[in-house]
Amino acid sequence: MKPIGLVEKISKKYSISKEELKIEAMRLTLKERKRGYLLERLEILRRYKVNSIKDMRDKIETGKIIEHPGWEDLIEIKNLEQELAEIENDLKSLQKA
């Protein structure tokens, strides 16, 4: 069955409009992606036994964490936080829809 036909079938089965089903699917997809990014961020922070980006940066600058791969991981966390902010914006947009 083609995806469009499947959307119609599921929307009828659960008495939800196709549009609502699509919005809910997007919302759940974004929330799952957000959860994955949060877990990835937490794993990096745990690896260095820090609670925040600031703690990590401070420890790198004072030599308590070696610069390589510390700086690369710090950049990765910043990238994850940017992705998280974009997801939050998209979720807010979906709430308005």
N, C-alpha and C positions, 0 to 999 in steps of 0.2 A: 504494500500500500504506500502511495506517495505521501510525503509529509503533510501536504495540504489536506488530503483526505483524512489523515490520521487526526489532525487538529480538529476537524469538523466532528469526527466520530467521538473523540474524547470530550469535546465541549458539550455535545449533546448528552453523552453518558452521565456527565457530572453536573449538568444544568448550569453551565457557565458559558458566557459568550466567548467567541473565538478571541476577541480583543482582550478580554480579561485573562484568558488562559495564556495568551502570548506575554502579557505584561507580568503575570505571576511567574512564568517560566524565566523571563529575563531577570526578575527580582531575585529568584532563587539561585540562578546562575551567578549573578554578581555577588550575592552573599556567600556562596561557596568559594568563589575565587578570593573574596576578602578573607575568609577563614584561612585559606591556604597561605596567603601572603602574611597574615598575622602569625601563623605557626612558623613560617620561614624566618620572620623577623625575630621571634622568640628564640628559635634554635641558635641563631647567630649570637644574640645577646648572652644566652646561656653558655655558649662555647667560651666566651671571654669572661664569664662570671660578672656581668654588669647588668644594671637594670634599665639603662637608658643610653641614647646616643651620646649625650653629654658625658656620662661616666666613661663610655668607651673612648671618646675623643680625648678626655683628660688622661686616661691611662696610656693611650698611645703616645701622647705628647710628653708624658713623664717617663716613658720607657718601661712601664709595667706591662704593656702589651707590645709585642714586637710589631714594627711598622708593616712588615710584609708577612702575612696577608691582612693584617689589621686594617690598613687603610682601604684595601679593596673590599673587605667585608663591610666597613663603615659606608662606603659608597653604595654597596648593594642594599644596605638598610635604608639609605636615603632614597634610592630608587623605588624600593618597596613602599615607602611612605608616600611617595608621589603617586604610585599606582593606587594605594588605599584612598588617597584624597580624591582621585578621579572616580573611583568606584562610589564613594560617598556622594559625589555630585550627581552621578548617574542614578543612584538610588533615590535621591531627592527629586530628580526629574521624573522618575517613574511614579513617585507618590502623587505628583501633580497631574499625571496623565489619567 
